[in-house]
């Protein structure tokens, strides 16, 4: 049984892009491996953010993960900043991390170009990612293709730290690539994002799901109902692959290619399937909101479990790096 670590930033409530891209896979992994899932609030503060709403967004994200199917009896679910060892190991790993490698990270270059003043926190984001995983000696990291460069840097950090302070202490984590196709926003142009207003929330009521899905972009070749389309380039069909059964997907693809129905018909079937899948999650979210102590209890217990593992790792890290023990 592998040990898995993955995290998600506290953007508030989950949307279907988060669910299909990551969380749906996490729910499956918790039945196969020892899993730790974290709301990574320390990553969220590496870019400008509203401090007044961070705690609420963090708790809402944790609630969303539980409603989506993460089970605290199967997984360790916690908030990153509740385990201080994340930041300690982050600092200790910086001493073996080449500056040039950090500056070459594609995500750093993309994000830094959009900021007038670039923080050291944004530059060191991948080092904190490495600390998140290595703190628990996780061997499997579920990622999308956009995170592979960060994972390879993580593996390089492991090799450099082990070579300097003790061979094979940290395992080299392996990527588990998501098989889900990337879900674009409902505009079919940009990444699904709450800030762009192109999402469907995981807990949206049925009427809202249909209102948002109805005008969603499809294959531009389908200008009329009689025009055949290509489901392979249609974002609505990509969403079908997350919520519709294989037989339904095959029927949808055939009717699209042969102009056997219009895009509105395709969306109505998708809406029905989404509503059927999301209704139990919305109901679980409502129950959790009615009893907020349940979420806080899960996070408290998860942080305690995570700290126990983290302290074991850090005791050995400090010893190998030659730091004076506090009790000396």
C-alpha positions in Angstrom: 0.0 0.0 0.0 1.5 3.3 -1.1 1.3 6.5 0.9 -0.4 9.3 -1.1 -0.2 13.0 -0.5 -2.2 15.7 -2.4 -3.4 19.1 -1.7 -5.9 21.7 -2.9 -5.9 25.5 -2.4 -8.7 27.1 -0.4 -10.7 28.8 -3.1 -14.0 28.2 -1.3 -16.6 25.8 -2.7 -15.5 23.1 -5.2 -16.6 23.3 -8.8 -16.9 20.5 -11.3 -13.5 21.2 -12.8 -11.8 20.6 -9.4 -13.9 17.5 -8.9 -13.3 15.8 -12.3 -9.6 16.9 -12.4 -8.6 15.8 -8.9 -11.1 15.1 -6.1 -13.0 12.3 -7.9 -9.7 10.4 -8.2 -8.9 11.1 -4.5 -12.1 9.4 -3.5 -11.0 6.3 -5.4 -7.5 6.4 -4.1 -8.6 6.4 -0.4 -9.8 2.8 -0.9 -6.5 1.7 -2.4 -3.8 3.5 -0.4 -2.9 5.3 2.8 -3.9 8.9 1.9 -3.3 12.3 3.3 -5.2 15.2 1.7 -4.6 18.8 2.7 -6.2 22.2 2.2 -3.0 24.0 1.4 -3.6 27.5 2.7 0.1 28.3 2.9 0.3 27.9 -0.9 -2.6 30.2 -1.3 -0.8 33.2 0.3 2.0 33.2 -2.2 -0.1 35.4 -4.4 -2.2 38.4 -3.5 -5.3 37.3 -1.5 -8.0 38.6 0.9 -6.8 37.8 4.4 -10.3 38.4 5.9 -11.9 35.6 4.0 -9.1 33.0 4.0 -10.2 31.1 7.1 -13.8 30.8 5.8 -12.6 29.7 2.4 -10.3 27.1 4.0 -13.2 25.7 6.1 -15.5 25.7 3.1 -13.0 23.8 1.0 -12.7 21.2 3.8 -16.5 20.9 3.9 -16.6 20.5 0.2 -14.0 17.7 0.2 -16.0 15.8 2.8 -19.3 16.3 0.9 -17.6 15.1 -2.3 -16.7 11.8 -0.7 -13.5 12.0 1.2 -13.9 9.9 4.3 -11.9 10.7 7.5 -12.1 7.1 8.5 -10.1 6.2 5.3 -8.0 9.3 4.8 -6.2 11.9 6.9 -7.8 15.3 6.0 -6.2 18.5 7.5 -5.2 22.1 6.9 -1.6 22.6 5.9 -0.8 25.5 8.3 -2.1 23.4 11.2 1.1 21.3 10.9 4.1 23.6 11.5 6.6 21.1 10.3 5.6 21.9 6.7 7.2 25.3 6.9 10.2 23.9 8.9 11.0 21.3 6.3 10.4 23.8 3.5 13.2 26.0 4.9 15.6 23.0 5.4 15.0 21.9 1.8 15.9 25.3 0.4 19.5 24.7 1.1 19.8 21.9 -1.4 17.4 23.5 -4.0 19.2 25.2 -7.0 18.0 28.7 -7.6 18.3 28.2 -11.3 15.9 25.3 -11.2 13.3 27.4 -9.3 13.6 30.3 -11.8 13.1 27.8 -14.7 9.8 26.5 -13.5 7.1 27.3 -16.1 4.5 28.2 -13.5 6.8 30.6 -11.8 7.6 32.3 -15.1 3.9 32.5 -16.1 2.7 33.9 -12.8 5.6 36.3 -12.2 5.0 37.9 -15.6 1.5 39.0 -14.3 2.8 40.6 -11.1 4.6 43.9 -10.7 6.4 42.7 -7.5 7.3 39.0 -7.4 7.6 37.5 -3.9 10.2 35.0 -2.8 7.3 32.9 -1.7 6.1 32.5 -5.3 9.6 31.5 -6.3 9.8 28.9 -3.5 6.4 27.5 -4.1 7.8 24.2 -5.5 10.0 23.8 -2.4 7.0 23.9 -0.1 5.3 21.4 -2.4 8.3 19.1 -1.9 8.1 19.6 1.9 4.4 18.7 1.8 5.1 15.4 0.2 8.4 14.5 1.8 7.3 15.3 5.3 5.1 12.2 5.2 7.5 10.2 3.0 4.7 9.9 0.5 5.6 7.7 -2.6 2.6 8.5 -4.8 1.5 12.0 -5.9 -1.7 12.4 -8.0 -1.0 15.3 -10.4 -2.0 16.7 -13.7 0.5 17.2 -16.5 1.0 20.8 -15.5 2.6 19.7 -12.3 5.1 17.2 -13.7 7.9 19.8 -13.8 7.4 20.5 -10.1 7.4 16.8 -9.3 10.7 16.3 -11.2 12.2 19.2 -9.2 10.9 17.4 -6.0 12.7 14.3 -7.1 15.9 16.3 -7.7 15.6 17.8 -4.2 15.3 14.3 -2.8 18.4 13.1 -4.6 20.5 16.2 -3.4 19.3 16.0 0.2 19.9 12.2 0.4 23.3 12.5 -1.2 24.4 15.1 1.4 22.7 13.9 4.6 22.0 10.2 4.2 21.2 7.9 1.3 17.6 6.8 0.8 16.0 8.6 3.7 13.5 10.4 1.5 11.8 8.2 -1.2 11.6 9.7 -4.7 7.8 10.2 -5.1 6.2 9.0 -8.3 3.5 10.7 -10.2 0.1 9.3 -10.7 -1.2 11.2 -13.8 -4.8 12.0 -13.9 -6.7 10.2 -16.7 -9.4 12.9 -16.7 -9.3 15.2 -19.7 -8.8 18.9 -18.9 -12.2 20.5 -18.3 -12.4 24.1 -19.7 -14.8 26.7 -18.4 -18.3 26.8 -19.8 -17.1 29.4 -22.3 -14.9 26.7 -23.8 -11.9 29.1 -23.8 -10.3 29.4 -20.4 -9.6 27.2 -17.4 -12.6 26.7 -15.3 -12.4 29.3 -12.6 -14.8 31.0 -10.1 -13.1 34.3 -10.7 -14.0 34.1 -14.4 -17.6 33.0 -13.7 -17.4 30.0 -16.1 -18.0 27.2 -13.5 -20.7 25.0 -12.2 -20.4 24.6 -8.5 -20.5 21.1 -7.0 -23.4 22.0 -4.9 -25.4 24.2 -7.3 -29.2 23.4 -7.3 -30.7 21.6 -10.4 -32.1 24.8 -11.9 -28.8 26.6 -11.6 -27.0 23.7 -13.3 -29.3 23.8 -16.3 -29.2 27.6 -16.5 -25.4 27.6 -16.6 -25.0 24.6 -18.9 -27.6 25.6 -21.5 -25.5 28.4 -23.1 -22.2 26.5 -22.7 -19.9 26.5 -25.7 -19.8 23.4 -27.9 -18.1 22.5 -31.2 -18.2 25.7 -33.2 -18.8 23.6 -36.4 -22.4 22.9 -35.1 -23.9 26.2 -36.3 -27.4 24.5 -36.8 -29.0 21.3 -35.5 -28.3 19.7 -38.9 -24.5 20.3 -38.8 -22.4 17.3 -37.7 -19.9 17.9 -34.9 -16.8 16.4 -33.4 -17.2 15.4 -29.7 -13.4 15.1 -29.3 -13.1 18.9 -29.4 -16.3 19.7 -27.5 -16.0 20.7 -23.9 -19.5 19.6 -23.1 -18.6 16.1 -24.2 -15.6 16.2 -21.9 -17.9 16.9 -19.0 -20.1 14.0 -20.2 -17.1 11.8 -19.7 -17.1 12.7 -16.0 -20.8 12.3 -15.3 -22.3 10.0 -18.0 -22.1 6.2 -18.2 -19.9 4.8 -21.1 -23.0 3.7 -23.0 -24.5 7.2 -22.8 -21.2 8.7 -23.9 -21.1 6.4 -26.9 -24.6 7.4 -27.9 -23.9 11.1 -27.4 -20.8 10.9 -29.5 -22.6 9.1 -32.3 -25.5 11.6 -32.4 -23.1 14.5 -32.4 -21.1 13.1 -35.3 -24.2 12.3 -37.4 -26.3 15.4 -36.4 -28.7 13.0 -34.8 -29.7 15.6 -32.3 -28.9 19.2 -31.4 -26.5 20.5 -28.8 -29.4 21.5 -26.5 -30.5 17.8 -26.4 -27.0 16.7 -25.6 -26.8 19.3 -22.7 -30.2 18.2 -21.3 -29.0 14.6 -21.0 -25.8 15.9 -19.4 -27.7 18.1 -17.0 -29.9 15.2 -15.8 -26.8 13.0 -15.2 -25.0 15.8 -13.4 -28.0 16.5 -11.2 -28.2 12.8 -10.3 -24.5 12.6 -9.4 -24.3 16.0 -7.5 -27.6 15.9 -5.5 -26.2 13.5 -2.8 -23.1 15.8 -2.5 -25.3 18.9 -2.1 -27.3 17.1 0.6 -24.2 16.1 2.5 -22.8 19.7 2.2 -26.1 21.0 3.7 -25.9 18.6 6.6 -22.3 19.6 7.3 -23.2 23.3 7.2 -25.9 22.6 9.8 -23.3 21.1 12.1 -20.0 23.0 11.5 -18.3 21.4 14.5 -18.2 18.1 12.5 -15.8 19.7 9.9 -13.6 21.3 12.6 -13.4 18.0 14.5 -12.3 16.2 11.3 -9.6 18.8 10.7 -8.5 18.7 14.3 -8.2 14.9 14.3 -6.5 15.0 10.8 -3.9 17.5 11.9 -3.1 15.5 15.0 -2.5 12.4 12.8 -0.4 14.4 10.4 1.7 16.0 13.1 2.5 12.6 14.6 4.0 11.5 11.2 5.6 14.8 10.6 7.4 14.8 14.0 8.9 11.5 13.3 10.3 12.7 10.0 11.6 15.9 11.4 13.4 14.4 14.4 15.4 12.3 11.9 15.9 15.2 9.5 17.2 17.4 12.3 19.6 14.7 13.5 21.0 14.0 10.1 21.5 17.7 9.4 23.4 18.2 12.7 21.0 20.5 14.4 21.2 20.7 18.2 18.2 18.9 19.9 15.9 21.2 21.8 16.2 19.0 24.9 20.0 19.0 24.9 
